[in-house]
Amino acid sequence: MYTIIGLCTFIIIKRFTTKLLKTISMNETILRNGNREAGSIDAKNSTVVEYWAKSFGVTQTTLRRAIINVGPIVENVKNWLTVKGFIK
């Protein structure tokens, strides 16, 4: 029978593992599909947009707005987000 501590530990490990596997899966998808042109963000691929939004610490909407304004080049997007105050 599980103890409270054992059950909590199990839940924490399961959540961490699930999150880690999702991150690995997203990275594999990006490497395989989303970044054919090095240094660019494929705004049509929701997995890629989710990855880059998390990387920059912004919402997907904000990231898409940046891409509309400066194009899909990662460095340009990062600079725009910095100038607009979304990232430091």
Wavefront OBJ file of the C-alpha trace (Angstrom):
o trace
v 0.000 0.000 0.000
v 1.244 3.448 -0.918
v 2.094 5.952 1.727
v 1.229 9.604 1.224
v 4.891 10.500 0.611
v 5.343 7.608 -1.804
v 2.200 8.549 -3.709
v 3.239 12.220 -3.914
v 6.696 11.209 -5.117
v 5.151 8.980 -7.772
v 2.889 11.803 -9.001
v 5.778 14.292 -9.152
v 7.979 11.860 -11.080
v 5.146 11.000 -13.477
v 4.421 14.683 -14.201
v 8.114 15.466 -14.708
v 8.581 12.478 -17.003
v 5.490 13.352 -19.043
v 6.656 16.949 -19.452
v 10.178 15.834 -20.361
v 8.900 13.381 -22.975
v 6.670 16.085 -24.490
v 9.651 18.467 -24.709
v 11.799 15.788 -26.360
v 8.998 15.025 -28.794
v 8.607 18.726 -29.651
v 12.349 19.083 -30.218
v 12.409 16.015 -32.478
v 9.480 17.386 -34.475
v 11.228 20.714 -34.900
v 14.434 19.070 -36.020
v 12.583 16.780 -38.389
v 9.916 19.115 -39.812
v 9.875 22.616 -38.502
v 13.244 24.102 -39.221
v 14.121 23.214 -42.784
v 15.695 26.618 -43.218
v 18.193 27.033 -40.391
v 17.397 29.917 -38.078
v 13.769 30.369 -39.096
v 10.441 29.780 -37.371
v 7.719 27.961 -39.298
v 4.636 29.929 -38.215
v 2.338 27.373 -39.885
v 3.546 24.575 -37.587
v 1.827 24.885 -34.193
v 4.412 22.671 -32.486
v 7.220 24.914 -33.696
v 5.353 28.049 -32.625
v 4.711 26.512 -29.198
v 8.398 25.617 -28.826
v 9.693 29.080 -29.779
v 7.055 30.868 -27.691
v 8.180 28.887 -24.651
v 11.833 29.490 -25.538
v 11.296 33.255 -25.602
v 8.853 33.237 -22.676
v 6.035 34.858 -24.665
v 2.587 33.831 -25.811
v 2.057 32.194 -29.179
v 0.035 35.232 -30.253
v 2.913 37.564 -29.422
v 5.341 35.340 -31.308
v 3.078 35.279 -34.365
v 2.787 39.083 -34.205
v 6.586 39.324 -34.174
v 6.822 37.012 -37.184
v 4.272 39.136 -39.059
v 6.297 42.276 -38.300
v 9.852 41.088 -38.980
v 9.601 37.718 -40.712
v 10.507 34.210 -39.519
v 14.254 34.645 -38.890
v 14.876 33.758 -35.231
v 17.379 36.553 -34.614
v 15.027 39.196 -36.065
v 12.113 37.872 -34.002
v 14.243 37.896 -30.850
v 15.381 41.467 -31.508
v 11.799 42.641 -32.128
v 10.571 40.991 -28.919
v 13.422 42.629 -27.016
v 12.810 46.101 -28.462
v 9.067 45.831 -27.747
v 9.838 44.800 -24.151
v 8.471 41.267 -24.268
v 11.859 39.776 -23.367
v 14.923 41.175 -21.646
l 1 2 3 4 5 6 7 8 9 10 11 12 13 14 15 16 17 18 19 20 21 22 23 24 25 26 27 28 29 30 31 32 33 34 35 36 37 38 39 40 41 42 43 44 45 46 47 48 49 50 51 52 53 54 55 56 57 58 59 60 61 62 63 64 65 66 67 68 69 70 71 72 73 74 75 76 77 78 79 80 81 82 83 84 85 86 87 88
